[in-house]
């Protein structure tokens, strides 16, 4: 199916599904088994007056229906090889109905975002979010697991049968001491809360290191900063800095790195923003939003408001090279310029990663700078350190500029997954494509932008554990 057909079909389905009432309980009821007494293989399942999503297939084991608040009477109709059974059922939001011990039908709460999915991707699970839900989708776009929160961000799975996210994020960055990452071990089950040391936890990134430590951001607020030369800012500004912290599993600070020690806010910030934080105007000069780690332990930092990536030597803290942004760095790093790019260059990017190919990096290019001409995209650059240039090795273009958020990941099987952030008039939160750029799978949502779309293999999350621990 052509890309335009995908988008049109998804948008039509999404509009048709978006009239669900708001509301729903705070905690899920226990799952229930069907009371039917049929024998033999299951040939068909119906649950009138509800329509199963997706349509029933004997090889598909997870479904959902969209419930109203309170009791939802229905009739479970199961066609077995021994004949048809009809059983009255009453479902409430969050409950799951099991049939023949192998089919699960989740009664989604009325405030769960409308979803529309289509395509034939490779096996795996997708971790995404709406404003108030973290959820795991299968390749039919069915929510297998979800959790609620007042403001969800950065859903990921950093270890087997573990899901992490920020349930109470503040935007545009972390400024409340109440914000923390929630790390849920589903198979135990247990929940660990992880917070930055010394200043509020930021919502943008949580990385798990091989030694069991974590990397995250905090944005220290600094007063009396001289920003003369950066736009119209003056000598006595309040500024949000950017700090990377390494914490051990108990939350103890092991190592930290402060952006202003290595990046000049006046000479390197390109799109600074002012936000009112705790009743004061704060200039967000860097807006750090992703960290990646290579095999040597060095870090790749994305600074959205500098429209630049920085390679940080873990041992010394010095920046070794800078890709994009202004032609300056405080550490005298090698300056890598983008050349031959059909979209000019990247801007206001998210989710920068070291690629598996040496000297390649990937990112989601929001392409959101005021003077940018072009559209958001997932992109991989090849860096030539001899010529200090970067060229496009691969890209997949979207339908417009993304205003915020977004992600891009390339996988060993040649597939790539793009999370679109917020592209006006495009409700997609996930697109999966093959190496030739063919669109294989799309998911649209009425829940607004998803911060990221992360795909993990089936072995990362046990489906029975997901079912049994949903919802949270």
DRENDO-1510 file (C-alpha; in Angstrom, 1 decimal, always signed):
<recs>
REC; n; res; u; v; w
REC; 1; UNK; +0.0; +0.0; +0.0 .
REC; 2; UNK; +1.3; +3.5; -0.9 .
REC; 3; UNK; +2.3; +5.8; +2.0 .
REC; 4; UNK; -0.6; +8.1; +1.2 .
REC; 5; UNK; -3.1; +5.3; +1.4 .
REC; 6; UNK; -1.7; +4.2; +4.8 .
REC; 7; UNK; -2.1; +7.7; +6.2 .
REC; 8; UNK; -5.6; +8.2; +4.8 .
REC; 9; UNK; -6.9; +4.8; +6.0 .
REC; 10; UNK; -5.4; +5.3; +9.5 .
REC; 11; UNK; -6.8; +8.8; +9.8 .
REC; 12; UNK; -10.3; +7.6; +8.8 .
REC; 13; UNK; -10.3; +4.8; +11.3 .
REC; 14; UNK; -8.9; +7.1; +14.0 .
REC; 15; UNK; -11.7; +9.7; +13.5 .
REC; 16; UNK; -14.3; +6.9; +13.6 .
REC; 17; UNK; -12.9; +5.7; +17.0 .
REC; 18; UNK; -12.2; +9.0; +18.7 .
REC; 19; UNK; -15.7; +9.6; +20.2 .
REC; 20; UNK; -15.2; +7.4; +23.2 .
REC; 21; UNK; -16.3; +9.0; +26.5 .
REC; 22; UNK; -13.7; +10.1; +29.0 .
REC; 23; UNK; -13.3; +8.7; +32.4 .
REC; 24; UNK; -12.5; +5.2; +33.8 .
REC; 25; UNK; -11.4; +3.7; +37.1 .
REC; 26; UNK; -8.1; +4.3; +38.8 .
REC; 27; UNK; -7.3; +0.5; +39.3 .
REC; 28; UNK; -8.0; -2.5; +37.2 .
REC; 29; UNK; -10.3; -5.3; +38.3 .
REC; 30; UNK; -9.1; -9.0; +38.2 .
REC; 31; UNK; -9.2; -10.7; +34.8 .
REC; 32; UNK; -11.9; -13.3; +34.2 .
REC; 33; UNK; -12.1; -16.6; +32.4 .
REC; 34; UNK; -15.0; -17.3; +30.1 .
REC; 35; UNK; -17.8; -19.4; +31.4 .
REC; 36; UNK; -18.3; -21.3; +28.1 .
REC; 37; UNK; -18.1; -25.1; +28.0 .
REC; 38; UNK; -17.2; -25.7; +24.4 .
REC; 39; UNK; -14.6; -28.3; +23.4 .
REC; 40; UNK; -12.2; -28.6; +20.5 .
REC; 41; UNK; -10.4; -25.9; +18.5 .
REC; 42; UNK; -11.7; -22.3; +18.5 .
REC; 43; UNK; -12.8; -21.3; +15.1 .
REC; 44; UNK; -14.3; -17.9; +15.8 .
REC; 45; UNK; -15.0; -15.5; +18.7 .
REC; 46; UNK; -17.5; -12.7; +18.9 .
REC; 47; UNK; -18.4; -10.4; +21.8 .
REC; 48; UNK; -21.5; -8.4; +20.7 .
REC; 49; UNK; -22.3; -5.6; +21.0 .
REC; 50; UNK; -18.6; -5.0; +20.8 .
REC; 51; UNK; -16.3; -5.5; +17.8 .
REC; 52; UNK; -13.1; -7.2; +18.5 .
REC; 53; UNK; -9.9; -5.4; +17.4 .
REC; 54; UNK; -8.3; -6.9; +15.4 .
REC; 55; UNK; -10.7; -9.1; +13.6 .
REC; 56; UNK; -10.6; -12.7; +15.0 .
REC; 57; UNK; -8.0; -15.1; +13.6 .
REC; 58; UNK; -7.2; -18.4; +15.3 .
REC; 59; UNK; -3.5; -17.5; +15.2 .
REC; 60; UNK; -4.0; -14.1; +16.9 .
REC; 61; UNK; -4.3; -14.3; +20.7 .
REC; 62; UNK; -4.7; -10.7; +21.9 .
REC; 63; UNK; -7.7; -8.4; +21.2 .
REC; 64; UNK; -9.4; -5.4; +22.7 .
REC; 65; UNK; -12.7; -3.8; +22.9 .
REC; 66; UNK; -13.5; -0.2; +23.9 .
REC; 67; UNK; -15.6; +0.0; +27.0 .
REC; 68; UNK; -17.7; +2.6; +28.7 .
REC; 69; UNK; -17.3; +3.4; +32.4 .
REC; 70; UNK; -19.1; +0.9; +34.7 .
REC; 71; UNK; -20.6; -2.4; +33.7 .
REC; 72; UNK; -20.5; -3.4; +30.1 .
REC; 73; UNK; -22.9; -6.3; +29.3 .
REC; 74; UNK; -22.0; -8.5; +26.4 .
REC; 75; UNK; -22.5; -12.0; +25.0 .
REC; 76; UNK; -19.4; -14.1; +24.4 .
REC; 77; UNK; -20.0; -16.2; +21.3 .
REC; 78; UNK; -17.4; -18.9; +20.6 .
REC; 79; UNK; -17.5; -21.2; +17.7 .
REC; 80; UNK; -15.7; -24.5; +18.6 .
REC; 81; UNK; -15.3; -27.5; +16.4 .
REC; 82; UNK; -17.8; -29.1; +18.8 .
REC; 83; UNK; -20.3; -26.3; +18.1 .
REC; 84; UNK; -21.2; -22.8; +19.2 .
REC; 85; UNK; -21.5; -21.5; +22.8 .
REC; 86; UNK; -23.1; -18.3; +23.9 .
REC; 87; UNK; -22.3; -17.0; +27.4 .
REC; 88; UNK; -23.4; -13.7; +29.0 .
REC; 89; UNK; -20.5; -11.6; +30.4 .
REC; 90; UNK; -20.2; -8.3; +32.1 .
REC; 91; UNK; -16.9; -6.5; +31.7 .
REC; 92; UNK; -15.6; -3.4; +33.4 .
REC; 93; UNK; -12.8; -1.2; +32.1 .
REC; 94; UNK; -9.3; -2.7; +32.4 .
REC; 95; UNK; -10.6; -6.2; +32.8 .
REC; 96; UNK; -9.5; -9.0; +30.4 .
REC; 97; UNK; -11.6; -11.9; +29.3 .
REC; 98; UNK; -9.8; -15.2; +28.6 .
REC; 99; UNK; -11.2; -17.7; +26.2 .
REC; 100; UNK; -10.1; -21.4; +26.1 .
REC; 101; UNK; -7.0; -20.4; +28.1 .
REC; 102; UNK; -5.3; -18.9; +25.0 .
REC; 103; UNK; -7.3; -15.9; +23.8 .
REC; 104; UNK; -7.3; -12.6; +25.7 .
REC; 105; UNK; -9.8; -9.7; +25.2 .
REC; 106; UNK; -8.9; -6.5; +27.0 .
REC; 107; UNK; -11.7; -4.1; +28.0 .
REC; 108; UNK; -9.9; -0.8; +27.4 .
REC; 109; UNK; -11.0; +2.1; +29.6 .
REC; 110; UNK; -12.9; +5.0; +27.9 .
REC; 111; UNK; -10.0; +7.5; +28.2 .
REC; 112; UNK; -7.5; +5.2; +26.5 .
REC; 113; UNK; -6.5; +6.8; +23.2 .
REC; 114; UNK; -8.1; +5.6; +20.0 .
REC; 115; UNK; -5.6; +3.5; +17.9 .
REC; 116; UNK; -5.5; +2.6; +14.3 .
REC; 117; UNK; -2.8; +0.2; +12.9 .
REC; 118; UNK; -2.0; -1.4; +9.6 .
REC; 119; UNK; +0.7; -3.3; +7.9 .
REC; 120; UNK; +2.9; -6.4; +8.3 .
REC; 121; UNK; +6.0; -5.7; +10.4 .
REC; 122; UNK; +8.6; -8.1; +11.8 .
REC; 123; UNK; +7.8; -9.6; +15.2 .
REC; 124; UNK; +8.3; -7.5; +18.3 .
REC; 125; UNK; +6.7; -5.1; +20.8 .
REC; 126; UNK; +6.4; -1.3; +20.5 .
REC; 127; UNK; +6.7; +0.9; +23.6 .
REC; 128; UNK; +5.0; +4.3; +23.3 .
REC; 129; UNK; +3.0; +6.8; +25.3 .
REC; 130; UNK; +0.1; +9.2; +25.2 .
REC; 131; UNK; -0.1; +12.0; +27.7 .
REC; 132; UNK; -1.5; +9.8; +30.5 .
REC; 133; UNK; -0.7; +6.2; +29.4 .
REC; 134; UNK; +2.5; +4.2; +28.9 .
REC; 135; UNK; +1.7; +1.2; +26.7 .
REC; 136; UNK; +3.1; -1.8; +24.9 .
REC; 137; UNK; +1.7; -2.7; +21.5 .
REC; 138; UNK; +2.0; -5.9; +19.5 .
REC; 139; UNK; +2.3; -6.0; +15.7 .
REC; 140; UNK; -1.5; -5.7; +15.3 .
REC; 141; UNK; -1.5; -2.5; +17.3 .
REC; 142; UNK; -3.1; -4.2; +20.3 .
REC; 143; UNK; -2.2; -2.8; +23.8 .
REC; 144; UNK; -0.9; -5.9; +25.6 .
REC; 145; UNK; +0.2; -3.9; +28.7 .
REC; 146; UNK; -0.4; -0.3; +29.9 .
REC; 147; UNK; +0.1; +1.9; +33.0 .
REC; 148; UNK; -1.4; +5.2; +34.0 .
REC; 149; UNK; +0.3; +8.4; +35.1 .
REC; 150; UNK; -0.6; +12.1; +35.2 .
REC; 151; UNK; +2.1; +12.9; +32.6 .
REC; 152; UNK; +3.9; +10.0; +30.9 .
REC; 153; UNK; +7.2; +10.2; +29.1 .
REC; 154; UNK; +10.1; +8.1; +27.8 .
REC; 155; UNK; +8.7; +4.5; +27.8 .
REC; 156; UNK; +11.5; +2.0; +27.4 .
REC; 157; UNK; +12.6; -1.6; +28.3 .
REC; 158; UNK; +16.2; -1.5; +29.4 .
REC; 159; UNK; +16.3; -5.1; +30.8 .
REC; 160; UNK; +14.2; -8.2; +30.3 .
REC; 161; UNK; +10.7; -8.0; +31.5 .
REC; 162; UNK; +11.3; -4.5; +32.8 .
REC; 163; UNK; +9.6; -1.3; +31.6 .
REC; 164; UNK; +10.7; +2.2; +32.6 .
REC; 165; UNK; +9.0; +5.6; +32.2 .
REC; 166; UNK; +8.5; +8.9; +33.9 .
REC; 167; UNK; +4.9; +8.9; +35.2 .
REC; 168; UNK; +4.8; +12.5; +36.4 .
REC; 169; UNK; +6.9; +14.5; +33.9 .
REC; 170; UNK; +7.1; +18.2; +33.8 .
REC; 171; UNK; +7.7; +20.0; +30.5 .
REC; 172; UNK; +9.6; +21.3; +28.8 .
REC; 173; UNK; +12.2; +19.7; +31.1 .
REC; 174; UNK; +12.4; +18.5; +34.7 .
REC; 175; UNK; +12.0; +21.2; +37.3 .
REC; 176; UNK; +10.0; +19.5; +40.1 .
REC; 177; UNK; +11.6; +17.5; +42.9 .
REC; 178; UNK; +8.7; +15.1; +42.7 .
REC; 179; UNK; +9.6; +13.9; +39.2 .
REC; 180; UNK; +11.3; +10.5; +39.0 .
REC; 181; UNK; +11.7; +7.5; +36.7 .
REC; 182; UNK; +9.6; +4.5; +37.5 .
REC; 183; UNK; +11.4; +1.2; +36.7 .
REC; 184; UNK; +9.0; -1.7; +36.8 .
REC; 185; UNK; +10.3; -5.3; +37.0 .
REC; 186; UNK; +7.1; -7.1; +35.8 .
REC; 187; UNK; +8.2; -10.7; +36.5 .
REC; 188; UNK; +9.0; -10.1; +40.2 .
REC; 189; UNK; +6.9; -7.7; +40.4 .
REC; 190; UNK; +8.6; -4.6; +41.9 .
REC; 191; UNK; +8.9; -0.9; +41.2 .
REC; 192; UNK; +12.0; +1.2; +41.7 .
REC; 193; UNK; +12.0; +5.0; +41.7 .
REC; 194; UNK; +15.1; +6.7; +40.4 .
REC; 195; UNK; +15.8; +10.4; +40.8 .
REC; 196; UNK; +18.7; +12.7; +39.9 .
REC; 197; UNK; +21.0; +13.8; +42.6 .
REC; 198; UNK; +21.0; +17.5; +43.7 .
REC; 199; UNK; +18.5; +18.9; +41.3 .
REC; 200; UNK; +15.2; +17.8; +39.7 .
REC; 201; UNK; +15.1; +14.7; +37.4 .
REC; 202; UNK; +14.6; +15.4; +33.7 .
REC; 203; UNK; +12.2; +13.4; +31.6 .
REC; 204; UNK; +14.3; +13.0; +28.4 .
REC; 205; UNK; +16.5; +10.0; +28.9 .
REC; 206; UNK; +17.4; +6.9; +31.0 .
REC; 207; UNK; +20.2; +4.6; +30.0 .
REC; 208; UNK; +21.3; +1.4; +31.7 .
REC; 209; UNK; +25.0; +0.8; +31.6 .
REC; 210; UNK; +26.7; -2.6; +31.5 .
REC; 211; UNK; +27.8; -2.2; +35.1 .
REC; 212; UNK; +24.2; -1.8; +36.3 .
REC; 213; UNK; +24.4; +2.0; +36.7 .
REC; 214; UNK; +22.1; +4.5; +35.1 .
REC; 215; UNK; +22.6; +7.7; +33.1 .
REC; 216; UNK; +20.0; +10.5; +33.1 .
REC; 217; UNK; +19.7; +14.2; +32.8 .
REC; 218; UNK; +19.0; +17.0; +35.3 .
REC; 219; UNK; +18.7; +20.7; +34.4 .
REC; 220; UNK; +20.3; +22.8; +37.2 .
REC; 221; UNK; +18.9; +26.4; +37.2 .
REC; 222; UNK; +21.7; +29.0; +37.4 .
REC; 223; UNK; +21.1; +32.6; +38.1 .
REC; 224; UNK; +23.1; +35.7; +37.3 .
REC; 225; UNK; +24.4; +34.3; +34.0 .
REC; 226; UNK; +25.9; +36.6; +31.4 .
REC; 227; UNK; +24.2; +35.7; +28.0 .
REC; 228; UNK; +25.2; +38.9; +26.2 .
REC; 229; UNK; +25.5; +38.2; +22.5 .
REC; 230; UNK; +22.8; +35.5; +22.5 .
REC; 231; UNK; +19.8; +37.2; +20.9 .
REC; 232; UNK; +18.6; +40.0; +23.2 .
REC; 233; UNK; +19.6; +38.4; +26.5 .
REC; 234; UNK; +21.7; +40.4; +28.9 .
REC; 235; UNK; +24.2; +40.1; +31.8 .
REC; 236; UNK; +21.9; +38.9; +34.5 .
REC; 237; UNK; +19.8; +36.0; +33.1 .
REC; 238; UNK; +18.5; +32.8; +34.7 .
REC; 239; UNK; +19.5; +29.8; +32.7 .
REC; 240; UNK; +18.8; +26.1; +32.6 .
REC; 241; UNK; +22.0; +24.2; +32.4 .
REC; 242; UNK; +22.3; +20.5; +31.4 .
REC; 243; UNK; +24.0; +17.9; +33.5 .
REC; 244; UNK; +24.5; +14.2; +32.8 .
REC; 245; UNK; +24.6; +12.0; +35.9 .
REC; 246; UNK; +25.6; +8.4; +36.5 .
REC; 247; UNK; +23.8; +6.8; +39.4 .
REC; 248; UNK; +24.3; +3.4; +40.9 .
REC; 249; UNK; +21.2; +1.2; +41.3 .
REC; 250; UNK; +20.6; +2.7; +44.8 .
REC; 251; UNK; +20.5; +6.2; +43.3 .
REC; 252; UNK; +24.0; +7.3; +44.6 .
REC; 253; UNK; +25.8; +9.8; +42.3 .
REC; 254; UNK; +28.9; +8.1; +40.7 .
REC; 255; UNK; +29.9; +10.6; +38.0 .
REC; 256; UNK; +28.5; +13.8; +36.4 .
REC; 257; UNK; +29.2; +16.1; +33.5 .
REC; 258; UNK; +28.0; +19.7; +33.2 .
REC; 259; UNK; +27.3; +21.2; +29.8 .
REC; 260; UNK; +28.5; +24.8; +30.5 .
REC; 261; UNK; +32.0; +23.4; +31.3 .
REC; 262; UNK; +32.3; +22.3; +27.7 .
REC; 263; UNK; +29.6; +24.1; +25.6 .
REC; 264; UNK; +29.4; +27.9; +25.3 .
REC; 265; UNK; +25.7; +28.9; +25.7 .
REC; 266; UNK; +26.3; +32.2; +23.8 .
REC; 267; UNK; +28.3; +30.9; +20.9 .
REC; 268; UNK; +26.6; +27.5; +20.5 .
REC; 269; UNK; +22.9; +27.9; +21.3 .
REC; 270; UNK; +20.9; +28.4; +18.1 .
REC; 271; UNK; +17.2; +28.3; +19.2 .
REC; 272; UNK; +17.1; +29.3; +22.9 .
REC; 273; UNK; +13.7; +29.3; +24.5 .
REC; 274; UNK; +12.3; +31.1; +27.6 .
REC; 275; UNK; +10.0; +29.3; +30.0 .
REC; 276; UNK; +8.4; +30.4; +33.2 .
REC; 277; UNK; +9.6; +28.0; +35.8 .
REC; 278; UNK; +8.6; +28.4; +39.4 .
REC; 279; UNK; +7.5; +32.0; +38.7 .
REC; 280; UNK; +10.8; +33.1; +37.0 .
REC; 281; UNK; +11.8; +33.3; +33.4 .
REC; 282; UNK; +14.5; +30.7; +32.6 .
REC; 283; UNK; +16.4; +30.6; +29.3 .
REC; 284; UNK; +16.7; +27.0; +28.0 .
REC; 285; UNK; +19.9; +27.3; +26.0 .
REC; 286; UNK; +20.9; +23.6; +25.4 .
REC; 287; UNK; +17.8; +21.4; +25.9 .
REC; 288; UNK; +19.7; +18.1; +26.1 .
REC; 289; UNK; +17.4; +15.3; +25.1 .
REC; 290; UNK; +19.3; +12.1; +24.5 .
REC; 291; UNK; +22.4; +10.1; +25.6 .
REC; 292; UNK; +23.9; +7.1; +23.9 .
REC; 293; UNK; +27.0; +5.1; +24.9 .
REC; 294; UNK; +29.5; +3.4; +22.6 .
REC; 295; UNK; +31.6; +0.3; +23.2 .
REC; 296; UNK; +34.4; +2.4; +24.9 .
REC; 297; UNK; +32.0; +4.1; +27.2 .
REC; 298; UNK; +32.1; +7.5; +25.4 .
REC; 299; UNK; +28.8; +9.4; +25.2 .
REC; 300; UNK; +26.8; +10.9; +22.3 .
REC; 301; UNK; +24.8; +13.9; +23.5 .
REC; 302; UNK; +22.0; +15.6; +21.6 .
REC; 303; UNK; +21.4; +19.2; +22.4 .
REC; 304; UNK; +18.2; +20.3; +20.7 .
REC; 305; UNK; +18.6; +24.0; +21.1 .
REC; 306; UNK; +22.1; +23.9; +19.7 .
REC; 307; UNK; +21.0; +21.7; +16.8 .
REC; 308; UNK; +24.1; +19.7; +17.4 .
REC; 309; UNK; +25.4; +16.3; +18.6 .
REC; 310; UNK; +28.5; +16.1; +20.8 .
REC; 311; UNK; +30.8; +13.1; +21.3 .
REC; 312; UNK; +32.0; +13.2; +24.9 .
REC; 313; UNK; +35.2; +11.4; +26.1 .
REC; 314; UNK; +34.0; +9.5; +29.2 .
REC; 315; UNK; +37.4; +9.6; +30.9 .
REC; 316; UNK; +38.2; +13.3; +30.5 .
REC; 317; UNK; +34.8; +14.8; +29.9 .
REC; 318; UNK; +36.2; +16.7; +26.9 .
REC; 319; UNK; +34.1; +16.9; +23.7 .
REC; 320; UNK; +35.9; +15.1; +20.9 .
REC; 321; UNK; +33.8; +16.1; +18.0 .
REC; 322; UNK; +30.7; +18.2; +17.3 .
REC; 323; UNK; +28.2; +17.5; +14.5 .
REC; 324; UNK; +26.1; +20.3; +13.2 .
REC; 325; UNK; +25.2; +23.5; +15.0 .
REC; 326; UNK; +27.5; +26.6; +15.0 .
REC; 327; UNK; +31.1; +26.4; +13.9 .
REC; 328; UNK; +32.4; +26.7; +17.4 .
REC; 329; UNK; +33.1; +24.6; +20.5 .
REC; 330; UNK; +34.4; +25.5; +23.8 .
REC; 331; UNK; +36.6; +22.4; +24.0 .
REC; 332; UNK; +38.0; +23.0; +20.5 .
REC; 333; UNK; +36.4; +19.8; +19.3 .
REC; 334; UNK; +36.6; +18.7; +15.7 .
REC; 335; UNK; +33.7; +20.4; +13.9 .
REC; 336; UNK; +31.9; +18.1; +11.6 .
REC; 337; UNK; +29.8; +19.9; +8.9 .
REC; 338; UNK; +26.8; +18.3; +7.1 .
REC; 339; UNK; +27.3; +18.4; +3.3 .
REC; 340; UNK; +25.2; +17.3; +0.3 .
REC; 341; UNK; +22.1; +16.9; +2.4 .
REC; 342; UNK; +18.9; +17.4; +0.3 .
REC; 343; UNK; +17.2; +18.9; +3.4 .
REC; 344; UNK; +20.1; +21.2; +4.1 .
REC; 345; UNK; +20.9; +19.9; +7.6 .
REC; 346; UNK; +19.2; +18.6; +10.7 .
REC; 347; UNK; +17.7; +20.9; +13.3 .
REC; 348; UNK; +16.1; +20.6; +16.8 .
REC; 349; UNK; +16.7; +16.8; +16.7 .
REC; 350; UNK; +15.9; +14.0; +19.1 .
REC; 351; UNK; +17.1; +10.5; +19.9 .
REC; 352; UNK; +20.7; +10.6; +18.6 .
REC; 353; UNK; +22.4; +7.1; +18.6 .
REC; 354; UNK; +25.7; +5.6; +17.6 .
REC; 355; UNK; +24.9; +3.4; +14.5 .
REC; 356; UNK; +26.2; -0.2; +14.2 .
REC; 357; UNK; +28.3; +0.9; +11.2 .
REC; 358; UNK; +31.5; +2.6; +12.5 .
REC; 359; UNK; +31.5; +6.4; +12.3 .
REC; 360; UNK; +27.8; +6.5; +11.6 .
REC; 361; UNK; +25.1; +8.2; +13.8 .
REC; 362; UNK; +21.4; +8.2; +13.6 .
REC; 363; UNK; +18.7; +10.6; +14.9 .
REC; 364; UNK; +15.2; +11.8; +14.5 .
REC; 365; UNK; +15.5; +15.2; +12.7 .
REC; 366; UNK; +12.5; +17.2; +13.8 .
REC; 367; UNK; +13.6; +19.8; +11.2 .
REC; 368; UNK; +12.0; +22.4; +13.4 .
REC; 369; UNK; +14.3; +25.4; +13.2 .
REC; 370; UNK; +12.5; +28.6; +12.1 .
REC; 371; UNK; +14.5; +28.7; +8.8 .
REC; 372; UNK; +14.4; +25.0; +8.0 .
REC; 373; UNK; +13.1; +24.0; +4.6 .
REC; 374; UNK; +12.0; +20.4; +4.5 .
REC; 375; UNK; +10.3; +17.7; +6.6 .
REC; 376; UNK; +10.9; +15.6; +9.7 .
REC; 377; UNK; +12.8; +12.4; +9.1 .
REC; 378; UNK; +14.7; +9.5; +10.4 .
REC; 379; UNK; +18.3; +9.9; +9.2 .
REC; 380; UNK; +21.6; +8.2; +9.4 .
REC; 381; UNK; +24.8; +10.2; +8.7 .
REC; 382; UNK; +28.2; +8.9; +7.7 .
REC; 383; UNK; +31.0; +10.9; +9.3 .
REC; 384; UNK; +34.4; +11.3; +7.5 .
REC; 385; UNK; +36.8; +12.5; +10.2 .
REC; 386; UNK; +39.5; +13.2; +7.6 .
REC; 387; UNK; +37.4; +15.8; +5.7 .
REC; 388; UNK; +35.4; +16.7; +8.8 .
REC; 389; UNK; +32.1; +16.2; +6.9 .
REC; 390; UNK; +29.0; +14.2; +7.3 .
REC; 391; UNK; +26.8; +12.9; +4.5 .
REC; 392; UNK; +23.4; +11.2; +4.4 .
REC; 393; UNK; +23.8; +7.4; +4.4 .
REC; 394; UNK; +20.0; +6.7; +4.7 .
REC; 395; UNK; +16.8; +8.7; +5.4 .
REC; 396; UNK; +13.1; +8.3; +5.5 .
REC; 397; UNK; +11.0; +11.5; +5.1 .
REC; 398; UNK; +7.8; +12.4; +6.9 .
REC; 399; UNK; +4.9; +14.6; +5.9 .
REC; 400; UNK; +5.9; +17.9; +7.6 .
REC; 401; UNK; +8.1; +19.4; +10.3 .
REC; 402; UNK; +7.8; +17.9; +13.8 .
REC; 403; UNK; +7.2; +20.5; +16.5 .
REC; 404; UNK; +8.7; +18.4; +19.3 .
REC; 405; UNK; +9.6; +14.9; +20.5 .
REC; 406; UNK; +10.2; +11.9; +18.2 .
REC; 407; UNK; +12.7; +9.1; +17.7 .
REC; 408; UNK; +14.5; +6.9; +15.2 .
REC; 409; UNK; +16.0; +3.5; +15.6 .
REC; 410; UNK; +17.6; +1.2; +13.1 .
REC; 411; UNK; +17.6; -2.5; +13.9 .
REC; 412; UNK; +19.9; -5.5; +12.9 .
REC; 413; UNK; +17.2; -7.0; +10.6 .
REC; 414; UNK; +17.4; -3.9; +8.4 .
REC; 415; UNK; +14.1; -2.5; +9.6 .
REC; 416; UNK; +13.8; +1.0; +11.0 .
REC; 417; UNK; +11.2; +2.5; +13.4 .
REC; 418; UNK; +10.3; +6.1; +13.5 .
REC; 419; UNK; +8.4; +7.9; +16.2 .
REC; 420; UNK; +7.1; +11.1; +14.6 .
REC; 421; UNK; +6.7; +13.3; +17.7 .
REC; 422; UNK; +4.1; +15.9; +16.8 .
REC; 423; UNK; +3.7; +16.5; +13.1 .
REC; 424; UNK; +0.5; +18.7; +12.5 .
REC; 425; UNK; -2.2; +16.9; +10.5 .
REC; 426; UNK; -0.4; +13.5; +10.8 .
REC; 427; UNK; -1.7; +11.4; +13.6 .
REC; 428; UNK; +0.9; +8.6; +13.2 .
REC; 429; UNK; +3.1; +7.8; +16.2 .
REC; 430; UNK; +4.9; +4.8; +14.7 .
REC; 431; UNK; +6.2; +4.0; +11.2 .
REC; 432; UNK; +8.3; +0.9; +10.5 .
REC; 433; UNK; +10.1; +0.7; +7.1 .
REC; 434; UNK; +12.5; -1.7; +5.5 .
REC; 435; UNK; +16.0; -0.8; +4.3 .
REC; 436; UNK; +14.6; +0.2; +0.9 .
REC; 437; UNK; +12.3; +2.7; +2.5 .
REC; 438; UNK; +9.1; +0.7; +2.0 .
REC; 439; UNK; +6.4; +1.4; +4.6 .
REC; 440; UNK; +5.6; -1.8; +6.4 .
REC; 441; UNK; +3.6; -0.7; +9.4 .
REC; 442; UNK; +1.9; +2.4; +10.8 .
REC; 443; UNK; +0.1; +3.2; +14.1 .
REC; 444; UNK; -1.9; +6.4; +14.6 .
REC; 445; UNK; -3.2; +7.6; +17.9 .
REC; 446; UNK; -5.7; +10.1; +19.2 .
REC; 447; UNK; -3.5; +10.5; +22.3 .
REC; 448; UNK; -1.3; +13.2; +20.8 .
REC; 449; UNK; +2.5; +12.8; +20.3 .
REC; 450; UNK; +4.4; +9.9; +21.8 .
REC; 451; UNK; +7.8; +11.0; +23.1 .
REC; 452; UNK; +9.5; +7.9; +21.5 .
REC; 453; UNK; +8.6; +4.7; +19.7 .
REC; 454; UNK; +10.9; +1.9; +20.8 .
REC; 455; UNK; +10.7; -1.6; +19.4 .
REC; 456; UNK; +12.0; -4.6; +21.3 .
REC; 457; UNK; +12.2; -8.3; +20.4 .
REC; 458; UNK; +9.7; -10.8; +21.6 .
REC; 459; UNK; +12.3; -12.2; +23.9 .
REC; 460; UNK; +12.6; -8.9; +25.8 .
REC; 461; UNK; +9.1; -9.0; +27.3 .
REC; 462; UNK; +7.2; -12.2; +28.1 .
REC; 463; UNK; +3.7; -11.9; +26.8 .
REC; 464; UNK; +2.1; -13.8; +29.7 .
REC; 465; UNK; +3.9; -11.5; +32.2 .
REC; 466; UNK; +2.6; -8.5; +30.2 .
REC; 467; UNK; -1.0; -9.8; +30.2 .
REC; 468; UNK; -1.0; -10.6; +33.9 .
REC; 469; UNK; +0.5; -7.3; +35.1 .
REC; 470; UNK; -1.8; -5.1; +33.0 .
REC; 471; UNK; -2.9; -2.5; +33.9 .
REC; 472; UNK; -0.6; -0.7; +36.4 .
</recs>
